[in-house]
Amino acid sequence: MKKVIALSVILVISLIFSIGAEAASTAENIMTLEEAVAVARENSRQAVIDNLDIKMKNILLKKAREAAENLGTAYGYENLLNNDITREVNVMEAEYNITIAEMTAEENLKKLEQDVYRTYMNILLAKKDLELSQEKQKIAEEKCKITRARKSAGTVTEDQISSAEFDLYSKKADVEAKKKKLGLLDMELKSLLNLPYDSKTIEVEGSIEMVPFNEIDIDELVNKQKDVGLEVFTEECSVKLAEKTLELTKKYFLPGSDIYDQNEMKLNAAYRNLNNAKRNREARIRNTYNELLNIIDSFKLAEEYEKLQQKKLSNIQIRYNKGQINREQLLAAKENYLDAVYNKIKSIYDVNIKRYEFETLIVKEKNSQNDET
């Protein structure tokens, strides 16, 4: 059954950017998410390693073709089979390895983008958390001031005074801890972007908001997605290589011979590994989607609770204005509302992160076509 769900997202998941050096110039001041991803891609050490690996795989393909072209005369069935494998299977494997290396490089970039996104969102959340904590510190300061003022009138106990002072101390310590957390997150983002740790703090831009989202037909999606992806493609290559090896083996050996039986066992193992890869991919897609739906439900509860606390605060404010309750009761309601606000924002953040994870799992149509070829 289709239904619309309020789902969070800050920026679209497809982060294919080409800002380049101009983006790097902003890295020590204000940086958008797109700019952060572009800098990370441009400065990625793993991308350099992956490109070298692709070049090496191309060199190995060239050597495999040369070896196939320079085969000498073979005598005996086993040597004839080995020549056929060198001529056909080894070249196929070298070709597959290039594609796998290219797909691995792409997957590594997607993972880097996901890590940058998560850290960027962590900073936005931490900034909001700090802001709300500072508001709660102001409340604690006012409550402590009220309690101390009542001391001279003898209407509070020493325990109440100590409790108010400790609450203020805790709120101040919490604010300092969250400032330090922001510093650590800044270091984490710089690490992902491969920027100097002693450079200026990166000022992130954006907010954590909600947008509508339609539930999808997960069964239809799984049917389209279970046979694609790096892990599945890798195992498919292993199957094709094992099939070709057994096909060549049948030219020289009969079932029951050691070589035939060994190659047949390798093919059966390749089939099992391929089936497991498809099952694992399906399970991961379904599990991640179900986790996403559960997190959306948690958001709905947090949203309703925030509305409830806002309504309570509004009613208490009216009663306070009428002189029906004291200032401390109003401050307590404000603090409860601030907690509800943070829980709602945190639930939006959780949906953002899980949605990004889910969408990263999905291979886009053009990639699917490439995989099949």
URKA-V110596 format. One record per residue. N is the residue number from 1. PHI is phi as a letter, one per 40 degrees, with the letter a starting at -180 (* if undefined). Layout:
n:phi
N:PHI
N:PHI
//
This chain:
n:phi
1:*
2:c
3:a
4:c
5:b
6:c
7:b
8:c
9:a
10:c
11:b
12:c
13:c
14:c
15:b
16:b
17:b
18:b
19:c
20:g
21:c
22:c
23:c
24:c
25:c
26:c
27:c
28:c
29:a
30:c
31:a
32:c
33:c
34:d
35:c
36:c
37:c
38:c
39:c
40:c
41:c
42:c
43:c
44:c
45:c
46:c
47:c
48:c
49:c
50:c
51:c
52:c
53:c
54:c
55:c
56:c
57:c
58:c
59:c
60:c
61:c
62:c
63:c
64:c
65:c
66:c
67:c
68:c
69:c
70:b
71:c
72:c
73:c
74:b
75:b
76:g
77:d
78:c
79:c
80:c
81:c
82:c
83:c
84:c
85:c
86:c
87:c
88:b
89:c
90:c
91:c
92:d
93:c
94:c
95:c
96:c
97:c
98:c
99:c
100:c
101:c
102:c
103:c
104:c
105:c
106:c
107:c
108:c
109:c
110:c
111:c
112:c
113:c
114:c
115:c
116:c
117:d
118:c
119:c
120:c
121:c
122:d
123:c
124:d
125:c
126:c
127:c
128:c
129:c
130:c
131:d
132:c
133:c
134:c
135:c
136:c
137:c
138:c
139:c
140:c
141:c
142:c
143:c
144:c
145:c
146:c
147:c
148:c
149:c
150:c
151:c
152:c
153:c
154:g
155:c
156:b
157:c
158:c
159:c
160:c
161:c
162:c
163:c
164:c
165:c
166:c
167:c
168:c
169:d
170:c
171:c
172:c
173:c
174:c
175:c
176:c
177:c
178:c
179:c
180:c
181:c
182:c
183:c
184:c
185:c
186:c
187:c
188:c
189:c
190:c
191:c
192:c
193:c
194:f
195:b
196:c
197:c
198:c
199:c
200:c
201:d
202:c
203:c
204:c
205:b
206:h
207:a
208:c
209:b
210:b
211:b
212:c
213:a
214:c
215:c
216:b
217:c
218:c
219:c
220:c
221:c
222:c
223:c
224:c
225:b
226:c
227:b
228:b
229:h
230:c
231:c
232:c
233:c
234:d
235:c
236:c
237:c
238:c
239:c
240:c
241:c
242:c
243:c
244:c
245:c
246:c
247:d
248:c
249:c
250:c
251:c
252:b
253:b
254:b
255:d
256:h
257:c
258:d
259:c
260:c
261:c
262:c
263:c
264:c
265:c
266:c
267:c
268:c
269:c
270:c
271:c
272:c
273:c
274:c
275:c
276:c
277:c
278:c
279:c
280:c
281:c
282:c
283:c
284:c
285:c
286:c
287:c
288:c
289:c
290:c
291:c
292:c
293:c
294:c
295:c
296:c
297:c
298:c
299:c
300:d
301:c
302:c
303:c
304:c
305:c
306:c
307:c
308:c
309:c
310:c
311:c
312:c
313:c
314:c
315:c
316:c
317:c
318:c
319:c
320:c
321:c
322:c
323:g
324:c
325:b
326:c
327:c
328:c
329:c
330:c
331:c
332:c
333:c
334:c
335:c
336:c
337:c
338:c
339:c
340:c
341:c
342:c
343:c
344:c
345:c
346:c
347:c
348:c
349:d
350:d
351:c
352:d
353:c
354:c
355:c
356:c
357:d
358:c
359:c
360:c
361:c
362:c
363:c
364:c
365:d
366:c
367:c
368:c
369:c
370:c
371:c
372:c
373:c
//
